[in-house]
Each structure stands twice: as C-alpha cells, then as structure tokens.
Amino acid sequence: MDATLTKAERLCGKAAVERLIGSGRWGSAGPLRYCLLAGNGQEVDRILLSVPKKLFKRAVKRNLLKRRLREAYRTRKSLLGDGGRLHADLLLQYNTKEMLSSVQILEAVERVLTDAAPQLSK
C-alpha cells in the first residue's frame, strides 16, 4: 500500500460526515478521540481530521496539528491491513490543550489504527 493520502481517501460531504458521526463507534486513545464506521462502500478507507478552534484559537497551531495527524495516518495506514476487509470512514479529533510532538501524535494514531483493525475484518 502506498504511503500517500489521495483525494479519494479524504472524507468530505455533509451526508457522509453525518452518517459517520450518527452511527459510528466512538473511542479514545490518549490525546485523540476517534469515530469509526466500517463498510463505507468505497474502495479505500477515508479519514476526516478535526482540531477544535475551542482548544487552539490560532489557525497556525491548528494547521500544524492537522499536518502532524495527516502525516502520522499516512505513514501508518498499513496497520489497518490491505485486502479482504471492509473499508471504513474514520474521524480523528484532537482532544487535548497541549501541543504534542510528532512522535507523540504518531504513537496515538498507531493505537487508534491497531484498535480499529479487528473491527474491519469480514
């Protein structure tokens, strides 16, 4: 699996986001909350990232954290597995007021993906 994040892998559209939030399974792993909905009917896993303005007023900080989250997901998405499984929609929400380093975010994303992997097997 490529270590890229294409447009098709980004979750967008009001209906898709509402379906994910409304019927997805919520969990948390350290500084991240996540919502997972298996079986999105697509050929790829899709991801949505959120860093609340309530926690970080400056857009520069929010964008830095989203960049770190994207990078961590992009490099570790192979933990979900490749073929023979359901594809999922995933929301990653940053949930702490601290500015965490890239390594700490990478570890949290790894925990989320290893928690999610068993739910995606057919």
ABEGO torsion letter per residue (X at the ends): XBBBBBAAABBBEAAAAAAAAAABBBBBBEABBBBBBBGAGBABBBBBBBBBAAABABAAAAAAAAAAAAAAAAAAAAAAEBBGBBBBBBBBBBABABBBBAAAAAAAAAAAAAAAAAAABX
